[in-house]
Amino acid sequence: MMTTRYSHNKNYFTVPNVENSYWAGFLAADGCITHDRKRPKLSIGLSRKDDDHLELFKGAIQYTGMVKYYTAKCDNKVYPTAHLALCGVDQVASDLKQNFCITPRKSLTLQPPLQLDNLRHIIAFIAGYIDGDGSIYTPSDRHCDTSISLVGTKDILQWIAGYVDVLCPSSYHSNTPSAKPKACSKSRAWTYAFGGNRAINFYHLAQQLSLPWLTRKWQQLEKFSSLNERYLRPWGIIDVIESTSDYHVRILKIAPGQCTSIQRHSRRNEMVILLDGEIEINHNDYKFTRNNDNRASGYRFPARDWHGLSCFSQETWATVLEVAYGELIHDDFEIKEDKYDRERKRGPGFIVEGVMNDTDWRKL
């Protein structure tokens, strides 16, 4: 087999993670896989002003070659271009196809990466796709005028729209999509856009992943970063509706088949009310379900009782209203079981012998 002059990490895309899922989304939109002397070749071309982004990808995949610069001409206009090409990427091409459905000549055939089942990886992939084939528009200081628009195949945009509808709904009382992908009148491509609070909320979620994204695009949304408190968890999303010294009100969005940790609090009581979907409630190891037929009835977890929630459905998300009240001590929690094996098992605010520290309970 013919060798190449430069080297790269051949296994970079073998196991999906947050970082490579972002780059896979970017390549799905703006990358190109061809064959050079019967071996796969991966190419990316960007405007020269974004050459630092190519350097980031070059560092991530540990490529020893150089970013090259060209001047492209079209309609009597000159476009300075930065270009990166990796030859002999047999394993990379195979992993991109298997894990992310990225294939050669994908412009009109790209399929969604249905293999991805980790919410963090999915959000990272979508953010990468937005950086590659999307635009962020903020014409004024009003968040309602903000929009994120994308171009692609019907299938990939429908997949993205489905997750945006769940992760950033227009209303917690309805899962009805606010917008659908539309066919372009002058090409075979499709377009999709979402805006206002939905765009800001997606930015908040992706921001928590510390992605290597195009700063010039996303920094437009930074001025709206204080509008909402939204936290990404392995099992779904937390929206903080209101937080005072007497109570906290949150919306929990639990992904299909996922569950919160089994935990308890030393001084805080909690009540949950199902708003939509179907959940299994675990209260001191006693398990029962709630669905749309009996969702109006709330359920209370007294302080020091073990409790947890799981989405009973394998297809649809569950939406839960949570109210915490009582003596609201920061980081007042102790975990008995956690599907995601998070490190902290007891918060410094959990009172065992009358000792506590003051940290932020919402970042658990």
C-alpha positions in Angstrom: 0.0 0.0 0.0 1.3 3.4 -0.9 2.5 5.5 2.1 1.8 9.3 2.5 4.3 12.0 3.4 2.3 13.3 6.4 0.7 11.5 9.3 -2.5 11.9 11.2 -4.4 10.1 14.0 -6.1 7.3 12.1 -8.4 6.4 14.9 -9.6 10.0 15.7 -13.2 9.2 14.6 -13.3 5.6 15.8 -15.1 6.2 19.1 -17.6 9.1 19.0 -17.1 11.8 21.7 -18.1 15.5 22.0 -15.1 16.9 20.1 -15.0 14.5 17.2 -18.8 14.7 16.9 -18.5 18.4 16.4 -15.8 17.9 13.7 -17.9 15.2 12.1 -20.9 17.6 11.8 -18.5 20.2 10.4 -17.2 17.8 7.8 -20.7 16.6 7.0 -21.5 20.2 5.9 -18.2 21.5 4.6 -15.9 18.6 4.1 -15.3 16.4 1.0 -14.2 12.8 0.7 -12.7 11.8 -2.7 -10.3 9.2 -3.9 -6.7 10.0 -4.8 -4.8 7.1 -6.4 -7.5 4.8 -5.2 -7.2 5.9 -1.6 -9.6 8.2 0.3 -8.7 11.8 0.6 -10.3 14.3 3.0 -10.4 18.0 1.9 -11.8 21.1 3.6 -11.8 24.6 2.0 -12.7 27.7 3.9 -12.5 31.5 3.5 -9.0 32.6 4.5 -10.4 34.5 7.4 -11.3 31.2 9.0 -7.9 29.6 8.5 -7.5 29.3 12.3 -10.4 26.9 12.3 -8.5 24.6 9.9 -5.5 24.8 12.3 -7.8 23.6 15.1 -8.9 20.6 13.1 -5.4 19.9 12.0 -4.3 19.9 15.7 -7.3 17.7 16.8 -6.6 15.0 14.2 -2.8 15.4 14.7 -2.1 16.1 11.1 1.6 17.0 10.3 0.9 18.6 7.0 0.2 22.3 6.3 -2.8 24.5 5.6 -2.4 25.9 2.1 -3.7 29.1 0.7 -5.2 29.8 -2.7 -7.1 32.6 -4.5 -10.3 31.4 -6.1 -12.1 33.4 -8.8 -15.9 33.4 -9.5 -17.9 35.9 -11.5 -15.0 38.2 -11.8 -14.6 38.2 -8.0 -11.6 37.1 -6.0 -12.0 34.9 -2.9 -8.9 34.2 -0.7 -9.2 30.6 0.4 -7.5 28.3 3.0 -7.4 24.6 2.2 -6.5 21.4 4.1 -6.1 18.0 2.4 -5.4 14.7 4.1 -4.4 11.8 1.9 -4.6 8.1 2.7 -7.4 8.5 5.2 -8.7 4.9 4.9 -9.6 4.4 8.6 -10.9 8.0 9.0 -13.2 7.6 6.0 -14.4 4.2 7.2 -15.2 5.6 10.7 -16.9 8.7 9.4 -19.2 6.5 7.3 -19.9 4.0 10.1 -20.4 6.4 13.0 -21.6 9.6 11.3 -23.0 8.5 7.8 -20.5 10.7 6.0 -19.7 9.3 2.5 -18.2 10.6 -0.7 -20.4 12.8 -3.0 -22.8 13.5 -0.1 -24.1 16.9 -1.0 -27.4 15.6 -2.2 -27.5 12.3 -0.4 -26.3 13.0 3.2 -28.2 11.0 5.8 -28.5 11.7 9.6 -26.2 9.9 12.0 -28.9 7.8 13.6 -26.1 5.8 15.3 -25.5 8.6 17.7 -27.4 8.0 20.9 -25.6 10.3 23.3 -27.3 13.7 23.6 -24.0 15.6 24.0 -22.6 14.1 20.9 -25.8 14.9 18.9 -25.7 18.6 20.0 -22.0 18.8 19.2 -22.7 17.3 15.7 -25.5 19.8 15.0 -23.3 22.7 16.2 -20.6 21.5 13.8 -23.0 21.3 11.0 -24.2 24.9 11.7 -20.6 26.1 11.5 -20.1 24.3 8.2 -23.3 25.0 6.3 -25.3 27.4 8.5 -25.5 31.0 9.3 -26.4 33.0 12.4 -28.3 36.2 11.9 -28.6 38.9 14.7 -29.9 42.1 13.0 -30.7 43.9 16.2 -30.4 43.8 20.0 -33.7 42.1 20.2 -33.4 38.3 20.8 -36.6 37.7 18.9 -34.9 38.8 15.7 -32.2 36.2 16.0 -32.2 33.2 13.7 -30.0 30.2 12.8 -30.4 28.9 9.2 -29.0 25.8 7.6 -28.7 24.2 4.1 -28.6 20.5 3.4 -30.5 17.4 2.3 -34.1 16.9 3.4 -33.2 13.9 5.6 -30.4 15.6 7.6 -32.4 18.8 8.1 -35.5 16.9 9.3 -33.3 15.1 11.8 -31.9 18.4 13.1 -35.3 20.0 13.2 -36.6 17.0 15.2 -34.0 17.6 17.9 -34.4 21.3 17.9 -38.1 20.9 18.5 -37.4 18.7 21.5 -34.4 20.5 22.9 -35.7 24.1 22.3 -39.5 23.9 22.0 -41.6 26.9 21.4 -43.8 25.8 24.3 -43.5 23.1 27.0 -47.2 22.3 26.4 -46.7 21.2 22.8 -44.2 19.3 20.8 -45.6 20.7 17.5 -42.7 21.8 15.3 -42.4 25.6 14.8 -40.9 25.2 11.4 -40.0 22.5 8.9 -37.3 22.1 6.2 -38.3 23.6 2.9 -37.1 22.8 -0.6 -35.1 25.5 -2.4 -36.8 26.8 -5.5 -33.5 27.3 -7.4 -31.6 24.1 -6.4 -32.0 20.6 -5.2 -31.0 21.6 -1.7 -33.3 22.1 1.3 -33.2 24.9 4.0 -34.2 25.0 7.6 -34.3 27.9 10.1 -35.2 28.4 13.8 -34.9 31.6 15.8 -35.8 33.7 18.8 -35.6 31.9 22.1 -35.1 28.6 20.4 -31.8 29.8 18.8 -30.6 31.3 22.1 -31.5 28.1 24.0 -29.6 25.9 21.5 -26.6 28.3 21.9 -26.8 27.8 25.7 -26.8 24.1 25.4 -23.9 23.9 22.9 -21.9 26.4 24.9 -21.7 24.0 27.9 -19.8 21.5 25.8 -16.7 23.8 25.3 -16.7 23.1 21.5 -14.0 24.3 19.1 -16.6 26.2 17.2 -16.3 29.3 14.9 -16.2 32.1 17.5 -17.0 34.8 14.9 -20.4 33.1 14.3 -21.5 32.2 17.8 -20.2 35.3 19.6 -23.2 37.2 18.1 -25.4 35.4 20.5 -23.3 36.1 23.6 -25.2 39.3 24.3 -28.3 37.2 24.9 -26.6 34.7 27.2 -28.3 36.1 30.4 -31.8 35.5 29.1 -32.2 32.0 30.3 -30.6 29.5 32.6 -30.4 26.1 30.8 -28.2 23.2 31.8 -27.3 20.1 29.8 -27.2 16.8 31.6 -26.4 13.2 30.3 -30.1 12.4 30.7 -31.6 15.6 29.2 -32.0 19.3 30.0 -32.8 21.5 33.0 -34.4 24.9 32.5 -34.4 27.1 35.6 -37.7 29.0 35.5 -37.3 30.8 38.8 -34.9 30.6 41.8 -35.5 32.4 45.1 -34.4 31.9 48.7 -37.7 30.1 49.4 -38.2 27.9 46.3 -36.7 26.8 43.0 -38.9 26.0 39.9 -37.3 24.0 37.1 -38.4 22.2 33.9 -36.8 18.8 33.3 -36.7 17.4 29.8 -35.8 13.7 30.0 -34.6 11.9 26.9 -36.2 8.6 25.7 -35.0 5.7 27.9 -32.9 8.0 30.1 -33.1 8.6 33.8 -31.9 11.0 36.5 -29.7 9.7 39.4 -31.3 8.2 42.5 -30.6 10.9 45.1 -31.8 12.6 48.2 -31.5 15.9 50.0 -31.0 16.6 53.7 -33.2 19.6 54.0 -35.0 20.2 50.7 -38.4 18.9 49.7 -39.4 18.4 46.1 -42.6 18.0 44.1 -42.8 16.9 40.5 -45.7 17.2 38.0 -45.6 15.5 34.7 -46.4 17.9 31.9 -46.0 15.6 28.9 -44.9 12.1 28.1 -44.6 9.1 30.4 -42.2 8.7 33.4 -41.4 6.1 35.9 -41.0 7.5 39.5 -38.7 5.8 41.9 -39.5 6.8 45.6 -37.4 4.8 48.1 -37.2 1.9 45.6 -41.0 1.9 45.1 -41.6 2.4 41.4 -44.7 3.5 39.5 -45.6 5.3 36.3 -47.3 8.6 35.3 -48.5 9.3 31.8 -50.7 11.9 30.1 -53.8 10.3 31.6 -52.9 11.1 35.2 -50.2 13.8 34.7 -52.0 16.5 36.6 -51.4 14.8 39.9 -48.2 16.0 41.5 -45.9 13.8 43.6 -43.9 14.9 46.7 -40.4 13.7 47.8 -39.8 14.7 51.4 -36.3 15.6 52.6 -34.0 12.5 53.0 -36.2 10.3 50.8 -34.4 8.6 47.9 -36.0 9.5 44.5 -35.4 9.6 40.8 -37.2 9.9 37.5 -36.9 8.0 34.2 -38.5 8.5 30.8 -40.6 5.4 30.3 -40.9 5.8 26.5 -38.1 4.7 24.1 -39.3 7.2 21.5 -40.7 10.4 23.0 -39.3 12.8 25.6 -40.8 13.4 29.0 -41.4 16.9 30.4 -41.6 17.4 34.1 -42.2 20.5 36.3 -40.1 20.3 39.5 -40.6 22.6 42.5 -38.0 22.5 45.4 -38.9 24.1 48.7 -37.9 24.0 52.4 -34.4 24.9 53.6 -32.6 25.4 50.3 -29.0 24.7 50.9 -26.6 24.8 48.0 -25.4 21.4 46.7 -27.6 19.5 49.2 -27.6 16.1 47.5 -26.4 12.5 48.0 -26.4 10.1 45.1 -27.1 6.3 45.5 -27.3 5.2 41.9 -26.2 7.0 38.7 -26.4 5.4 35.2 -23.8 7.8 33.9 -21.3 7.2 36.7 -20.7 10.8 37.5 -17.9 11.4 40.0 -19.5 13.4 42.8 -21.6 11.2 45.0 -22.3 13.7 47.8 -22.5 17.5 47.5 -20.8 19.7 50.2 -24.2 21.0 51.1 -25.6 17.6 52.2 -25.7 17.8 56.0 -24.4 14.7 57.8 -22.8 16.2 60.9 -24.0 19.8 60.6 -21.2 20.8 58.2 -21.8 22.3 54.8 -20.1 24.4 52.1 -21.7 26.9 49.8 -21.6 26.0 46.1 -24.1 26.0 43.3 -26.6 23.2 43.4 -27.8 23.9 39.9 -24.5 22.8 38.4 -24.8 19.2 39.7 
